[in-house]
Every structure is written in C-alpha cells, then in structure tokens.
Amino acid sequence: MKARPTPQNLNPTRPKLDSTGFELPKGTSRSFQAPTGWSDRFWGQTGCDIDDPGRGSCATADCGSGQIECNGAGASPPATLAEFTLGSGSQDFYDISLVDGYNLEMIVEASGGSGDCSSTGCITELNRKYPAELRSEDGAA
C-alpha cells in the first residue's frame, strides 16, 4: 500500500505549507514548519498509480487533480483526516476525523509544547472489524 499524505489549504487567505502532496513510504516521516495561524488537514491516499512526473490517481482519498500535488483540492471519501488549528490564542488543536469515511490507520502524537498533549487517532485496521456490507472495494476503503 502506498499512501500520499496530502495537506490541504482550507482557507486560501491563511498561511500555506510548502507542499500539497508527497509520497511517504512506510516507515518514513516528513516534517513541516507550520506558520502561526495555520489551520488545515492531512489525509493519506492509498492504491496510488503515480508516474515519474507525478501524474496519476489513487483508489482512496483521491483529490482529483491528476497529479501528486492536490493544489487546494479536497479528498474524495473515504478519507481518514488529521485536522489541525495552530496558533489559535495560546492553544493548538488537533484531531483525527472519520467524517469523510475511513481508508487507513492514522495517529497524531504531539511532542514538545506544554499542557496535556495527548495522542489521538486509530491504529487498528477498522475494515477487518466490520461486516462486508459496511466495507467498500473488498475492504480497501
């Protein structure tokens, strides 16, 4: 399974990150410096067929751009979402949302900072826990 975490800029007047799509191979990570006031979401796309110039599509959470960069477009359900609002007063907020469905395990683990910064998310393969009639694409989403 390949996943493409894809940050989306929900509000074009707010600060942006330096990428709107990238491949993240299993066991690797990528860091971003988010500017104060940044509020947005990440999601992972699965079943991607992307060629060398970065063109293609994904079986789940595809943004419809036809390329690895989503350029502000959102994910098509099903998509597990990590949502962030940073620099809102003296607090930052984050959560994992299944409002647009579920396509993969995801967890947010905070580091640094102060206060109660708990991990949140789901690291269980949910498709194996539900009956076939509640799954799509043979459990792939």
Secondary structure, 3 states (H helix, E strand, C coil): CCCCCCCECCCCCCCCCCCCCCCCCCCCCCCCCCCCCCEEEEECCECCEECCCCEEECCECCCCCCECCCCCCCCCCCCCEEEEEEEECCEEEEEEECCCCCCCCEEECCCCCCCCCCCEEECCCHHHCCCHHHCCHHHCC
